[in-house]
Amino acid sequence: MTNSDAVRVDEASRAVSYRGQVRPTEPLVFDLIAFMSKRPGRVVAKDELIDSVWQGRVVSDSALSRAMSLARAALRTPANPNPIRPVYGIGYVLEPASTARPGSPSPSAQADFVGRSRELDAIRDSLTRRIERPHCGATHLIAGEAGIGKSSVCAEAARLAEDLDFQVRFGACPEVEGAPSLWPWAQVLRGSLRSPPTTTEQTTADRLVDELMGGGESEQLSQARNRFTLFDSVARFLGHIAARRPLLVAIDDLHRADAASLELLNYVATEPSCAAIVLIATYREHEVQASAPHRRAIAELLTTPRAVHQVLRGLSDAEVTELLAARSADPALATPLARTTKGNPLFIRQLLDAIADGTLRTTDIQEGGIAKLPRAIRESIAMHLAALTEEHRQILARISVAGRTFDRVDAAVTSERADANVGRAINEAKRLDLVEASPSRHSSFHFAHALIRDYLYESLGEAERERAHDRLARHLASSPEARRRLAPAVAHHARLALPSGDFEFAEESARYAAEFAATQHAHEDVARNLSYALDLRRQYHQTDPARTCSLLLDLAEAYNRVGDRAQATATCRDAAEIARQLGSFDLVSRAALSLVPSFYSIETALFDEELIGLLELASDLAPTADKAGRSRLLGRLALALSWSEESKDRRVGLCRQAASLAAQSDDPEAGAFALQSQHSALWSPDNLVQRIELAKEATAISTRVADFESNLIHRTMLITDLCEAGEFGEADIEIAQYQRVASTLKQPQATWLGDMFRGMRALLEGRFKELPELIKNVGSMARRLRSNDAENAWAGQTLFAMLETGSGAAMLSMLKEHIARHPRVVLFQAVPPFVAAELGRDVEPLRELQSIAAQGFRRIPRDMNWLGSLTFLALASAELRDSKTSQELLDLLAPFADRFPILGHATVSLGAAPSHLGRLAAVVGDWRRAESYFARGRDMNAAAGARPWLARALFDEGRERILRGQRKHGEDLINQASSLAKSLHMTHLTRRCAAASQRPS
């Protein structure tokens, strides 16, 4: 569309005309048209429209929509039937050539979007694919230097999306210094939907925004909820609205994102419930490369399914020519501009603006007078600032301390000038387009570009900058309410006020910021602020050891919540040393409990002597009157000793003391923990009935007192015990209860354990199609939590899934790496002989089995892994026909013929024990006993619905009968096994059945 074909807007006569014909408009509608016509091609936020056109009056959505509809009708032409487009979740945009103003140049710099067709085509493909395939979203990462056009591509993508009937939600990482964590996600949640949200959706969105910004939670969950819960809620909400209508979520300027926002983006990109969302995130590649957290976040995002990485480079000569045409500029400038700016659109526009203003000559560019880009931009900014008076320039320089965005109060505080002088400086800067009114807040402004703010900031001397930062920090902290709400900004400015500022104020501000970040579950920010507070104490040689110790323990907790166990442990050890020297019960007990792993309070094979020493010291220091506290410390000490067989007698004594103290305290939670400690610290194959009683009693107590986290731990114990007893019907009831509690609490540990239980049942019953997603969820959580237990669960279920479906060989190398990391766990050493024997590798597994046997089977600790370890060894021994080890294992396992051996906390069930005992009895030649065991094993597996283990039992018995000369009976059993294996898609067992049938007698 040419300018001559555009609708003309004459502000002098307040008339809108098209081809000489005046189009009547209401006064307010004309004001709206005039405002938009000065901003063609630019997305104008609703708040900006209301502030500027309605002068801040309250305006309903329907009134705004009506006015915009009338404005659109007044500007409509045959060539442009939709001159004003809504950008849903953001505002509106006027098509660049829709209007022309008498005496004005052709469309502004905002209207000249050119190039980027390759990037937009890729985004269009993702949008189209999402429409065609409901669960096929995408993640587009758009990188490039400042001004290269990332935000413009994002805006064009939003336009493409809304043309395809997508909802669009937009968030920008703030340029304001000290902004709260998770700010861009609050914007995403606040964004309006094309189809109005339901009341429930609006309520949910409002609640989530409140939580993201550190709002309160229900008292019931205040202690239990964590950042995972919040992220999961946000992801599920976005997934829900995406199911109602296709959704595009765009996050701009990711290089400025806080750590929590990066983590939430990664969570949404990988969460299955968000698979239908198209994500776009833009960032400056050089700034990301300079930041390890941002670099890691981008690397993780690039590994997500359907990730698309696009790096924007400078415009080509042809595209620069197109941009010049849109600006009615001299096309001869295309090549020198492209060369001088490397095709950066923003810098090209800045130089063209300088030419239009007369502050830069065309010949400077054509003749190469601008030596290099940084100098050109500096000169361009300096030329713009040259029109300011020296006083106003100094005021703006001090205002720049507040960041790119500021308000009149910030300006007055930082500049140390009277309000009238500040107001005149701001107005003069607005007139020169150096400063713009903020669309989001009344009496708020922002520098037109970050480069202007940076130029002004750098022009200040160090001492002057520090004084301005100190004034602003103290102003922001002037009231308790503001101190909490603005804690990140206060800490930022207090930090930059040093060294001339007040170190104690800076340290206190950092701690306030950490407390505020904790309310947002922004644990990386908690750690960052606490680390800074500790650095200040060291730098200024502060000697209050109790305060330092407390800060270290807070920092260790933050590292634990982030999932950085190594940093948490190292930090906690520093704190523990100080606590020991002080002999403070509170600090020692905090240090001891901070060293304890989460959830079960003990991880597989973890024997930490330092933890044990701290728990012992805390127990000694505990006040006699604090019976509940002493009970908990003694119970945790018993748990810490779980992996030491030599300490069994001591564990028994500790558990008795803990139970006695809990009973005296009349504290039900202490009583439940004492039961939990006794169950886990004294776990052996000999006390199954007692374990079930303890787990049921603990579960009943934690249910009664609504201690959700403990309740999940107690149900995990009970589920494991019931599965070992073969009570799978009752176990399924507990698993369903577990899932209901977990869905309320949404702890990370609870989530993966729930998937693990379901995976165990699917493995046992042969529902292999359900396994991949469940195992994937467990593995994903293992990586996220850096949890040994979750990794072990993932490895165990992956092993059996691959073995049953014919891919067991691929697991041997992984198993050996796993064993190297956990040399103390006999269970892990027992698995490779079993897998290798299953795969027909006779020599190697026999050597490994004999190596374990040489150390003595009776010396294997009778802990929670004893039954599983010996069952694996029994399976390997029977497969290898080793009569000596088979007899030893038969004698050890015979008392447990009523069990279903379990790995870990119900990770994997190994089927009915009698089937395995039958194989051992057959190998040692006790056929009458073998037949009895085989019959009992078939019945138990069939009753439990353990079809894969029933198929294995039929195959094993069939082979043994053929070896005894009962060929027909044996072949019948193998045929039954083959038929069942085929129906379950057990590839490995099907092949073994076929091989056994073909083997001559």
Sequence and secondary structure as in RCSB ss.txt:
>XXXX:A:sequence
MTNSDAVRVDEASRAVSYRGQVRPTEPLVFDLIAFMSKRPGRVVAKDELIDSVWQGRVVSDSALSRAMSLARAAL
RTPANPNPIRPVYGIGYVLEPASTARPGSPSPSAQADFVGRSRELDAIRDSLTRRIERPHCGATHLIAGEAGIGK
SSVCAEAARLAEDLDFQVRFGACPEVEGAPSLWPWAQVLRGSLRSPPTTTEQTTADRLVDELMGGGESEQLSQAR
NRFTLFDSVARFLGHIAARRPLLVAIDDLHRADAASLELLNYVATEPSCAAIVLIATYREHEVQASAPHRRAIAE
LLTTPRAVHQVLRGLSDAEVTELLAARSADPALATPLARTTKGNPLFIRQLLDAIADGTLRTTDIQEGGIAKLPR
AIRESIAMHLAALTEEHRQILARISVAGRTFDRVDAAVTSERADANVGRAINEAKRLDLVEASPSRHSSFHFAHA
LIRDYLYESLGEAERERAHDRLARHLASSPEARRRLAPAVAHHARLALPSGDFEFAEESARYAAEFAATQHAHED
VARNLSYALDLRRQYHQTDPARTCSLLLDLAEAYNRVGDRAQATATCRDAAEIARQLGSFDLVSRAALSLVPSFY
SIETALFDEELIGLLELASDLAPTADKAGRSRLLGRLALALSWSEESKDRRVGLCRQAASLAAQSDDPEAGAFAL
QSQHSALWSPDNLVQRIELAKEATAISTRVADFESNLIHRTMLITDLCEAGEFGEADIEIAQYQRVASTLKQPQA
TWLGDMFRGMRALLEGRFKELPELIKNVGSMARRLRSNDAENAWAGQTLFAMLETGSGAAMLSMLKEHIARHPRV
VLFQAVPPFVAAELGRDVEPLRELQSIAAQGFRRIPRDMNWLGSLTFLALASAELRDSKTSQELLDLLAPFADRF
PILGHATVSLGAAPSHLGRLAAVVGDWRRAESYFARGRDMNAAAGARPWLARALFDEGRERILRGQRKHGEDLIN
QASSLAKSLHMTHLTRRCAAASQRPS
>XXXX:A:secstr
  GGGSEEEETTTTEEEETTEEE   HHHHHHHHHHHTSTTSEEEHHHHHHHHSTT    HHHHHHHHHHHHHHH
 BTTBS  EEEETTTEEEE GGGEE TT  SS GGG     HHHHHHHHHHHHHHHHSTT  EEEEEE  TTSSH
HHHHHHHHHHHHHTT EEEEEE   BTT  TTHHHHHHHHS  SS   HHHHHHHHHHHHHHTT    TTTTTT 
 HHHHHHHHHHHHHHHHHHS EEEEEE GGG  HHHHHHHHHHHH GGGTT EEEEEE HHHHHT HHHHHHHHH
HHTSTTEEEEE     HHHHHHHHHHTT  GGGHHHHHHHHTT HHHHHHHHHHHHHTSS HHHHHTT S SHHH
HHHHHHHHHHTTS HHHHHHHHHHGGGBSEEEHHHHHHHHT  HHHHHHHHHHHHHTTSEEE SSSTTEEEESSH
HHHHHHHHTS HHHHHHHHHHHHHHHTSSHHHHHHTHHHHHHHHHHTTTTS HHHHHHHHHHHHHHHHHTT HHH
HHHHHHHHHHHHHHTT   HHHHHHHHHHHHHHHHHHT HHHHHHHHHHHHHHHHHHT HHHHHHHHHHHS STT
S  TT   HHHHHHHHHHHHHS TT HHHHHHHHHHHHHHTTT GGGHHHHHHHHHHHHHHHHHHT HHHHHHHH
HHHHHHT  GGGHHHHHHHHHHHHHHHHHTT HHHHHHHHHHHHHHHHHTT HHHHHHHHHHHHHHHHHH  HHH
HHHHHHHHHHHHHHHT GGGHHHHHHHHHHHHHHHT HHHHHHHHHHHHHHHHHTT GGGGHHHHHHHHHH TT 
HHHHHHHHHHHHHTT  HHHHHHHHHHHHT GGGS  STTHHHHHHHHHHHHHHTT HHHHHHHHHHHGGGTT  
 EETTTTEE   HHHHHHHHHHHTT HHHHHHHHHHHHHHHHHHT HHHHHHHHHHHHHHHHHTT HHHHHHHHH
HHHHHHHHHT HHHHHHHHHHHHS  
